[in-house]
Amino acid sequence: MRLPAGLAPVLLVLCAGGVFANTEIVNFEVAAGPDGPLPYALETVEVGPESPQRLLEVQPASSGTALVDVCEPPSPDTVGGCPHEAWLALNLDAPPWSASPKFTVRVSWPASHPAAFRIDTYTPAQLASRLHPAPPPPPPPRHATARTTRRTYARVRVVHDGVFAPSPAARARAPEPVPFVVTVEPLRGGIVPASLVPTLVCLAAVVAAAGAFVLPRVQRALFALAEAVRAEVAAEEERRKR
């Protein structure tokens, strides 16, 4: 029995899911920690189980700028105002994400936009310490119960990564804004993004089908070859005996 002609390529295309863009990925672990007040600008773009993807557009920093230097240093007055970055609030307290200990943040953008991306994630406490580089506040009274959260903040920074034509006009032209999609999802087993599970299942089915249909034919061919070799060796030994 054989697979219908052309079926294997179709299955592979269906399993591939279509990856037509550049991608930057960061995986991170989540644990409940202390919450705290942060600038409202950090809450304007939220990602959660109900909306795990966001389409954004950012003006990249000029070519040659180090990603770690983009929009630095952040402060309560400047956060959310730099044109070369985007902030996202990740609602990891909402079910079913509240049960997942590891997540991935993936940024995808068209290959027609030469750009380099950097993704950083912060807990509220980490971000507060970056925005307010001062001694930590005193601990709450013993009878008070501090609110904890799994909420995380993602900072996406962009730098133009292309080469302009060697002309004064081209050098003076600002890079075009880069559209990109931010996707947040749990990591199944701490390794595999949830959206890739159907792809892996599909690929496993293709491999199993290939094994079921191809392996027997390969085995028959190998057995036939082994029999031919044994017959040739036996015939050679008979000739030597004569």
N, C-alpha and C positions, 0 to 999 in steps of 0.2 A: 504494500500500500504506500502511495506517495502523497506528499502535500500537493494541493492544487498549484499549478504554475503561477508564479507571481505572488503567492500568499505570504511567503516569508518576508519579502521586502515591505509589504503592506503592514504586517504585524510590527516590524521594526519601526516604521514611521509612526504608527499609532502609539507605540511604547515610548518613543523618544520625546513626545510631548511638545516639541518645538522650542528649541533654544536658539534665538536669533539675535542675541544681544550680549554685550559685555556684562560681567557680573563681579561684584565684590561681596564677600560673605564674612560674617563674624558670628561665632557661636559663643554662648555665655550661659553660666549657671545662675539660678535664681534662688534666693533665700529671703524669708521675711526679715525685714529690718525696720529701724525707726523711720517714721515719716516726719515731714517737716514742711514749713511754708517755703514755697519757691515762686519765682516770678510767673505771672499768669501767661506770659508769652510761651512758656514751655508746654502749656496745656492746649494750645490752639489746634494742634494736629495730633489726634489720638488714634492708636491702632489697638484693636482688641479682637476677640473671637468673632464678633459680628462683622468687623471690617478689617481683615488681616492684611489688606493691601492699600497703598496710597500712591496716587500719581502726583508727582511734584515736579517743579521746574526751578532750577537754581542757576544764577549767573556764576560761572566758574572764575576763580582767581586767575590772574595772568600766568602764562606759561613760565616755568622756572621757579615758581613759588613753592616752597616746601609745604607739604600738607600739614605738618605739625605746627606750622606758623600761621596757618589760615585762621582769621578771626580770633587771634590771641591778643591779650588774655580775655577770657569771658568775664563779664561782671553783671550784676543785676540790672544795670542801665543799658547794656549793649546786647545782652542775650536776646536772640530772636530778631535783632535788627541788622545783623551782618548779611549782605546779599550773597555771600559765598558758602552759606551753610543752611541746614534745615534741622530743626529739633522736632522729635516725635516723642510723645508720651505713650508708653507701652502698658496697657491695662492687663497685667498678668494676674490680677486678683479675681477676675471674672471667670466663672466656669465655662468650658471645661479646662481652660488654660491654668486654672488655679491648682490643678493636680500635676502639672508637668514641672520637673526640676530643671530642664535644659531647653533652651530655645536657640533659634538662628534668626539673624537679621540679614536679608539678602537685598542688595541694590542692583537693579538691572537697567541698563541704558543702551540706546541704539549705537551700533558700531560707527554710524555716520557722524557721531559727536565724539571727537577725541578728548577724553577726559580721564582723570584719575580721581578715585574716591577713597575716602577714609571714614570708617565707622567706629565710633566709640560709644560704649554703654556705661551708664552711671546709675547707682542707687540714689535715692533722695539724699542720703547722708553724704555720699561721695560728691554729689553735685553741689550741695550746700557748702561743703568745704572748699570747692573750687571757686564758687561765686563769692564766698565770704572768707578770704584767707585771713582768719583771725582765730584767737583761742576758742575752743569749743565752749558752748554754753554749759552752765552747771547742770548736773543731772537732776531730773525731777524728784520731788519729795518721794519718800518711800511708799507713802499711801497712794500716790498717783500711779495710774497705769498708762504707760506710753503707748500710743497707737503704732501698730506695725503694718507694713505693707510690702507687697512684692512688686509694686509699681517700679518700672525702670524707664530711664530716659535714654534715647538714642540721638547721637549727634552725627550728622552726615555732612562732610566737607568735600568741596569739589575744586579741582584745579584743571585748567586747560592743559591738555597733553599733546596738542598738535603743533605743527610747524607752519607758520605763515609764509607766504611768498616774500622774497627779499625785496620789498619795496616800502618806502615810507608810509604810503597809504595803508598797506596791509598791517604794518607794525602798529599803526595808530588805531586800527580797528579793534574794538572790544570783542572778545569771544562771544559767540551766541549762547543764550541760555540752554542748559542741558536738561531735557526731560528725562525723568527716571521713575521707576516703580520700586517702592519699598515694600517688601514682603516679610512678615513676621510669622513664624510657625513653630510649634513644639518639635523637639527631636525625639522620635520614637526610639526607645532603647538608649537614649542619650547620644545617638549617632546619626540616624536617618531622618531627614525632614519629612513631616507627615505627608506632604504633597508628592513625595517620591515613592511612597509605599505602593500605590497602584502601578507605577512604572516598573518597580522591582518584581511585583507579582506577575505582570505581563511578560517581562523578560524571562522569568522563571518558567512560565508556561511555554514560551517559545523554545527555550533550551530543552524542556522536558519533551516537547513535541519533536524537536530535532533528534533527541536521543532515541525516542520511540521509533521513528521512521528511518533514521540514517544509521544508527548503530547496528541494527541487525544486518544491513547490507554490507557494512564495513566488516563485520565479523565473518559473514559468509565469504567475502573476498579473501580475508586473511586465512581462513580455514582452507579454502581452495588452493591458495598459494603454498601453504604448509604441506598439503597433500601432494602437490606437484613436486615440491622439493624432496619430500620423502621418497616419492616414486623415482625421481632422478638419481638419488643416492643409492637406492636399492638396485637400480639397473646398472649403475657404475660398479657396484660390488660384484654383481653377477658376471660382468665382463672381465673383471680382474680374476675371478675364480677360474675362468676358462683359459 
